[in-house]
Amino acid sequence: MEELTPQQIPEAQSKRPNMLTVLCILTFIGSGMQLLSSLIIAGFYDIFVQIAHEFAEKFNNPGFDQFSEVRPVFFLISAILYAGSVAGAILMMNMKKSGFHVYTIFQILLIIATMYFMHLSRPDALEVLFSGLFIFLYSMNLKFMK
């Protein structure tokens, strides 16, 4: 039997951790759906406003009206920011550390954009919680990325 010399042994390729794969897939699904819905709302803004008003009246929920007060440009900007989040996840899926920074920047910009366009004095707690959780979980995988 032939022995392998150190030069013949293939280097162990950095294997992507399962947690990183799951996080990236969840980001593709979540941010991808938000990207698509933002583009659709921006394209059909007048219809969206009408439906939001009907829901607000039907369910006695003034929260739906808040979306109709936002200009269509918000949804275009949101689509761009969600695309940036997806791009960061793609980089991380390919084991690039720069993807973490791209993802983090776009998540922070999404929170700021929502506050600005919806005239909020503070960020939405749920949005901060999910963004913070994903950023934290992604950061736990930085040691595996190049």
N, C-alpha and C positions, 0 to 999 in steps of 0.2 A: 504494500500500500504506500502511495506517495504522500510524503509530508508536505504541508503548505508552509512556505516561508512567510515572514511578516509582510512582505511586499505583495504576496498573492492573496492575503486575507482581505476580503472587501471590508471597507470601513462601515461601521454601523451607521446607517442613515438615521438622522433625527426623526424619530417617529412622533407624529402628532398625538398628544394626549387625548383620550376620549372626551374629557371634560371640555377641552378647547373645541373639538369637533362639534359637540352638542351645542355649545354657546354660539358658535358660528352659524350653525343651522337655524337656531332660534332667532338669531339676528337676521338671517336671510329671510325667514318667514315674516317676522314682525316688521322690520324696517322695509322689506320688499312690499308688504301689503300696504303700509303707510305711504310709501312712495307712489304706488299705483292709485290709492284712494285720493291722495293729494292732487295728483294730476287730473283725475276724473272730476273732482270737485272744482278745481280751477277751470277746467274746460266747460263745465255745465253749472257754473256758479249761480245763475239766476234760478234754475230749477232747484238747486240745493237749498237756496234761501227760502224758497216757497215751501219745500218739504220740511225744513227746520221749523218754520213758523207753524205749520200744521201739527207737527209733533209737540211743540211747546203748548199749543192750545189743547190738543187731545189728551195729553198726559199731565197737563197742568205743571209743566216743568220748564221754568224760564231758562234753564241751562242751555237748551237747544237754541234759544234766541241769541245767545252769546256768539255762536258760530256764524250766524247770519250778519252780525255786526262787523265781522272781520273782512277786510278787503281781499279780493281774489289773489293779489300778489303774495299774501301770506302763504297760500297753498302752493304756489310755485316755489317760493323760497323753502318751504317745508320739504317739497319733493327733492330739491337740490341737496338739502341737508341730510335727508334720509338716504339719498344716493351716496353721499359721502360716508355715512355709517356703514352701508353695504360694502363700499370700496375698502374701508378699514377692515371689515370682517374677511373680505377676500384675501387681503394681504396677510392677516393673521392665520387664515386657513393654509396659506402657503408658508407659514412659519416665519413671517417677517415682523420684527418688533415695531417697525414704523407703522404697521397697521393698528397697533394699540393706540399710538398717539393720534393717528388720523381719526379713529373711532371716537376716542375721548373728546377731541376738539369738536367734532360734529355733534356729539351728544350734548355738550355744554351749549353750543350754538343753538340747538333745537330748543333747549329750555329758555334761553335768553330771547329767542325769536317769539316764542309763545307768550312770554311775559310782555314783550314790547307790543306786538300786534293786538293782543287781547286786553291791553292796558291793565295788567295785573300788578299789584304791588309786591307780590311774592310768588315764587314758583309753585306749581302744582306739586303737592307732596308725593302723590303716586308716581308722577313723571320723574321726580328726583330720586325716589326710592328705587325704581326699576333701572334707571340709568346708572345710579351709584352702585347697585348690586352687580350689574353686568360689568361695569368698569372694574370693580373689585375682583370679580371672578376671572376676568380676562387678565388682570395684573398678576394673579397667582400663576399664570402660565407663561409669563414673560421669560422665565429662566430657560424655557425650552425653545424660545425663538432666537433667531439670529438677527 
